Amino acid sequence: MSDFRQKALDYHQFPSPGKISVELTTPAANVDDLALAYSPGVAEPVKEIAADPNAAYKYTAKGNMVAVISNGTAILGLGNLGPLASKPVMEGKALLFKRFAGLDSIDIEVKHRTTEEFINTVANIADTFGGINLEDIKAPECFEIEKELIKRCKIPIFHDDQHGTAIVTAAGMLNALEIQGKRIEDVRIVCMGAGAAAVACMELLIKCGAQRERIYMLDRQGVIHTRRDNLTEHKALFANNTDKRTLEDVMDGADVFLGVSGPDLLPPETLSLMAQNPIVFACSNPDPEIKPELAHEVRDDLIMATGRSDYPNQVNNVLCFPFIFRGALDVRATAINDEMKVAAVNALRSVSKEPVPEEVLVASNIASLTFGREYIIPKPMDPRLCKRIATAVAQAAIDSNVAQIEQLPDDYLA
C-alpha cells in the first residue's frame, strides 16, 4: 500500500471515523438549560414558526445550514459507485463549507430507483436547510434533477459540478484572455467533453461574451454538429453547423482548449495547431488531457491551467462554492441565478489582480505571485475570497430580486 493511500485512509479513520461532527451552540449544563432547549421552552419558537415560516431563520440553524446531497452516480473520476461510497466525498464537501465559509453542512446520500424518486426525496426535505449543494450526479440526469428542484424549492439549489466548475473556469479564462491580448467575443473555443461541467462552462462563457457559433464541443464520437442524430437536449445546444469532424480539424487555429474529459487526450502535435498565444485548460483529474510539462515544450506562448494543486493555475471549485452559498444564505436568496454566478466570476477575477498576502504565499509554499501567465486565479487559502465573493453574490441577489433581505449591513463579513 502506498504511503499516500495509507495517509488518506488514516486521515478518514482517526482520531474518529469521518470528517465532520455536530456541536452545541447553546448551554446544556443544567435542568434550566434543558427546559429551554427542549420541553417546555421549545414550544415557544415552534409557535412562532407555525405563525411565520420565516421565523425559522431567527430561531433555528436553517439560515446557516447547507445540505450536500448525492446519489453517487458520478463520484469524482471513479464513476457510479453508489450512494454510500460517495459519503467520504460529501463529508469532504461539508468540511470545506465549514472551513472556508463558516457554514454548517451535513451530507445526505440518497438511494432511489428513478430520477423522479430522487427529486421527490430532496424536495420533501429541502425546507430543513438554507441551501442545497447537489454533488456527483451523472449527466444527463443531473440537468433534469437540478431544473426540477429549482422549480419546486424556495431555497438555493446548486449543482457544483456544473456551476462551481463553470465559475472558476470563466474567471480564469477571462483573465487568461486578457493577458494573451484576446477578446472573448472573438476567440474560437474547443471544448473536449460534453457532460455537465462542459455544458455549464460553455453556457457561462457565453453569458460572459463568447459566441456560441465559435464554440466546438466534442464527445466520444467527435465534433458535435448539426447533422448528427440522437443528440441529447444539452448537446444539441452546441451542435455546430460545420464540416469539421475531428479534434485536429477544430484545433487548427483555435484560441482556447477546455478539457473536461479524460487523461492524455490532447496530443502534442494537435496542440501545435492552435493559434498564437493559446490558452489550454486541461481539467481532467487527476491526470489532465495533456501534461503541463509536455504542453510547454510544444508551445512557449501558452497559458496553461489544470485541476491539480501541484501546477500553477489550479481550477478548483473551492474557490467559489462556499462563498456563493455564504452570500446567498446571508440574504436568504431563493435561488442562485446567472447574475449571482457572473458576480462571482468578476469577484474572483479582481482578487487575482491584487497583491497577494504573505499568508497566502506561505500556505502555498511560493516565494511570490503576480498576475500573469502562471497566476490567473487565486489560491484556495486566500482569506480575501470569502468577503469579496460572498458580498458580490449577495448584492447580485438583492439587485436581481431573489433576496429576501434588501440590504447588506455596512460591516458585512468584517
N, C-alpha and C positions, 0 to 999 in steps of 0.2 A: 504494500500500500504506500502511495507517495506521501511525502511529508505534508504537502498542501491538503490532500484529501483527508488525512487524519486530523489536521488542524481544523478543517471545516467541520468535520463530524464532532470533534471535541467542543468547538465553539457552540454548536447547537445543543449539545448534551449537558454541558457544565456551565455554571455551578448548579443549574436546574434546567430540565428539558425546555427547549423553546427559547424565544427571544423577547416575549412580552408578558406582562402581568397586570393585575388590577390594583390600584392604590386607593386608599380612602382619602377624601378631601375635607372631611368634617370630623369633629371629635366623636369618639365612640367608647369613652372610658368609663362611663357610669350609667346608672339607670335613667338619669335625667336625659343624657345624650340619646340613649336608645328610645326613650319616649318621644323624642323629637324626630329621630331618624326613621322610626317605624311607627307602630301604633302607640298612641292615638295621633301623634303630631303629623304624620304623613298625610292624613286625611285633608289637611288644610290646602296644600298645593294641589292635591287631587281635584278638589272642588274648583280651585282657580283655573286649572287647565280644562276641566269639563266646561266651564263657562266661556273660556277663551283659549283655543288651542295654542295661540302664540305665547301664552304664558309658560309653555314647556321650555322655551328658550330662557326664561327667567329662573325657573325652579328645578330644572334638570340639566344634565350634561349634554343634551341634544345638540346645542349650538357649537360644541367643540368636539363632536364625535363623527368620525368617518368610518364607514364600513368598507372593507376591501373584500370584494366578492368574486369568486371564480368557480368554474366548473371543471377546471384542469384539462381543457381540451387543447391548449397550446402553451405548455409550460416552458418558458424560456425558449431554447432551441431544441428541447427534448421531445416535444410533440404531445400527443394525447395520452397522458399517464393517469388521468383520473383525478377527481376532486381531492382525495386525501393526500396524494403525492404533491399536490400544489400547496399544501399548508405551510411548509417552510418558506416558500416564496411569499405567500400572503402575509405571514408573520413578519417577514423582512420588510414588506411594504409598510406595515403598521409601525415598525421600528423607525423607518425613515420619516413618516409623518410626525412622529413624536420628536425625533432627534432634530429635524430641520425646521419644523413649523410649530412645535408645541401642541399639536393636535392629537387628541386621544383617538385611537383606532383599534378596531377589532376585525379579525379575519373571519370570513364565513365561506365555507366550501359547500357547494350545492350539488347533490345527486338529482338527476332528472332523466326522464325518458324522451321528452320533446322540448323544443325551444320554448313553446308556449308555457310549459310547466315551469321552466326556469324563470321566465318573465313573471309569471304569477307569484312564484315564491318570493322573488326580490321585491316586487311591487307591494306585496302584503306585509312586508316588514320594514318598508322604506321610512315610514314616519318615525321610527325609533331613532333615526340618525339625522345629522345635519347635512350630510352628503354621502354619495356612494361612488367609490372607485371600482370600476369593473376591470378585471385583470385576467390575462392569459386565457382568452376565449377565442376560439379559432374563427377565421373568416370562411364563408360569408355570414355565418350565424351571428357574429358579433355586431354586424351592422343592424340587423333586424332587432336584436336584443336592446341595443342602446337606443335606437329610434323609438321603440315601443315604450321603454321605461321613461324616456324623456316626456312622452305624451302623458303617461299615467301618474308620474310622481311630481310632487311640488318642491322637491329639493334638487340640488345639482347632481346630475348623473354624468360621469366622465370615464370614458374608456381610455386609460392612459396609454395602452399600446398603440392606439391611434393618435390621440391628440397631444399627449405629452411628447411623444417622438416627433410629431409634426412641428410643435412649437420650438423645441430646441434646434431641430434641423433648419427651420426657417430663419431663426435668429443667426445661427452660424453661417448659413448660406448667404443671407443678405450682407453680412459683414465681409465674407469672403469675396463676394462680387464687388463690393466697394473697394477692397484692397486691390483686386485684379483690374479695376477700372472698367467694369461692365455694368450695364443696366439690366435689371431682371426682366424688363419688358422686351428686351432684345435677344436674350440668350436662348439657345437650344438646349433642352434638358433631356437626358436619357435616364429613365428610372427602371432599374432591373429588380423585378419583384412586383407583384400585383395584389398583395394581401392587404390587411387592414392598415398597417403602418404606411405602406406605399401610397395607397389611395388618400389617406389623411394628409400625408406630407404634400402630395401634389395639389390637393384641394386648397390647403392653407397657402402654399406658394402662389397659387392663382389669386387668392384673396390679397396677397401682397404684391401682385402686379404681373406675375408670369402669364404668358399667353398659352391657353390650352392647346392651340394648334401647333405650338412649338415644343410640345412635350411628347416624347416617345416612351411608352411603357411596354415592358416585356414580361411575359410569363414563361413557363416551361416550353411553350410551343413557339416562342419567338415574339416578334413585334405584334402588339395588339392593333389590328387595323380593321377598317370598316367592312371588309369582305369576309371576315371570319364569322363562322356560325357559333351558336351556343355560348355567347359571352354572357357572363353574369351582369346584373344591372350595374354594378360598380365598375367592372372592366369596360363595359360599353361606353361609359363616360369618357374613357381615354382611347377609344378606337380612332386612330388617326387615318385620314384618307391619304394613304401613301403606298408607293410600290416597294418601300423598304421592308425587308423581312427578317434580317439578321442583326445581331448585336453590332457586327462590323459595319453594316450599312448605316445604322443610325449614329454610331460613334464617330464617323467620318465628319469632322468639322464641328462636333458637339462642344459646347462650352462647359456643361455640367454633367457629371455622372453621380447618381444616387443609387447605392446598392442596399437593398433590404431583402436579400435573397439567400445566398449561401457562400461558403468559403471558396476562394480561388477561382471565381467565375469570370473575372476580368483579366484576360491575357495581357501581358505587357505590350505585345505588338498592337493590340487593339487600343490601349491607352495612347499609344504614339500617334493614333489617327486624330486625336482631339485637336481643337483649335488652340491658338496661343493662349497662355495663361489659363489653363483649365482648372476646374475645381472637381475634386473627387471625394465624395462621402461614401466610404466603404464600411457600412454599418452592421454587416453580418457579425454575430457574436457567437463564440469567442474568436473565430477566425474570419477576418474580413475578405471581401471579394478580391482584393489584391493587397499584399503586404506592403506597408509604407516604404520599407527599405527598397523593395523592388520598384515601386512606383516612382520614387525619387531618382533611381538610377536611370529610368526611362525619360523622365521629364524634370528638368531643373526649374521650370516655371510654374510648378504645381502648388496648389493649396490642397492639403490632404487632411481628412478627418476620419475617425473610426469610432467604434463603440467601446474601445478599450482604454483603460486608465493608464497603461504603460506607454502610450504615444500621445503627442500633442493633440489638442482639439478633440477631446472626447465628447461625443454626442451621448449625453447621459440624462435620462428623464428626471432624475432627482434635482436637476437644475430648475425645474418648473413646477412639477405637480404638487409638492407640499404647499408651495406658496400660492398657487392658484386656488387651492381649497381654503387656505388661510383667508385670503381676501374674499372669496365667495361666501364663506360661512360668517365672516365678520359683518357683512351687510345683509345676511340672511337671503342671499340670492336664490331664486327659484330655478335657475339654470346656469350653465356655463356656455355662453353664446360666442359667436365669432368675434364680436367686439372685444370680449374679455381675452380671447386667445391672441388676437393681434396686439392688444395692450401688453400681454406677457412677452410676446416676441420683441416688441420695441424696448421694453424694460431690460430684458436680457441683453439686447444689442448695446444699450447705453452703458451698462455696467462694464462690458468688455473694453470700452474705450477709455476708461478712467484708470488712474494709478492704482496698482494692486497693493492692498495692505500687506504689511510684513508678515502678519499671522498666516495669511494665505500662502505666501511663499514658503514659510516654514512647514506648514502642513502638507504642501505639495512637493517638498524637498527640491525646490528650484531656487536658483540664486536671483533671477529676475524674470519678469514677464512684462511685455509691452505689446499693445495691439498691433498685430501684424500676421504674417503667414502661419506662424506657429502658436498664435493666441487669438483665436477668433470668437471664442465663447468662454465664459468664466469657469473657474474651477468650482467643484461641488462644495468645498468647505468655505466659500466666500460668505462672510456674515452679512454682506450688504443685500444679498439676494432676497431674503425674506421680506424686509420692509419695502424694497423697491418694487418687486413683482406683486406682492400682496396689495400694496397701495394702488398700483396701476390697474390691477384686476378689479379691486373693489370699486374704484372710481368709474371704470368702464361699465360695471354692473349698474351703478347708480345712473350713469348717463344714458344707458340703453334700456332703462326702466324694468330691469329684472330684480332689482334690490328692494327689500322691504324696509331698509334703513336709508334715510335720504341724505345723510351727511356723515362723513368720517370725522372723528374728533381731531382736534389740532395736534394732539400728542399721540396719534395712532402709531402703534408699534415703536414708540420712542425708546 
